[in-house]
Amino acid sequence: MNVILSIKPEYANKILDGSKKFEFRKAGFSSQRVECVLMYATMPIGKVVGEFRVSQIHVDKPSAIWKMAKVHAGINKRFFDEYYRDRDVAVAIEVESVRKYETPIGLSELGVGITAPQSFRYLPSSPDQQLALPL
């Protein structure tokens, strides 16, 4: 299963250049079958800039997630603590096999009615519904 994930351009670029190996979220996916994440860089870019495979999804207390991910977090501890303030659970999506698109693609190229997700959105991944993504 594929998802499109809204990511600020600064963090999408860090994932693309390999300096950020975890994408942090306050809530995880309801499906355990997510394999591929399409990165929608939010405005001012407003396009899908690349994709990555999900190595693993870690769910734990924020302190445990930071201890595990801090070297490749791509963010500082202060930002992390602020993001998870008053939260008991943190989610870290571990990134692998990153692919940057030569030409970012608009959401309309992914299909009819696909809009920018607030956080994430599931996309079709069955053989009869494959997305036509650039190589």
Secondary structure, DSSP 8 states (H G I E B T S, - for coil): -EEEEEE-HHHHHHHHTTS--EEEESS--S-TT--EEEEEETTTT-EEEEEEEEEEEEEE-HHHHHHHHGGG-SS-HHHHHHHTTT-S-EEEEEEEEEEEEEEEE-GGGG-TT----SSEEEE--SGGG------
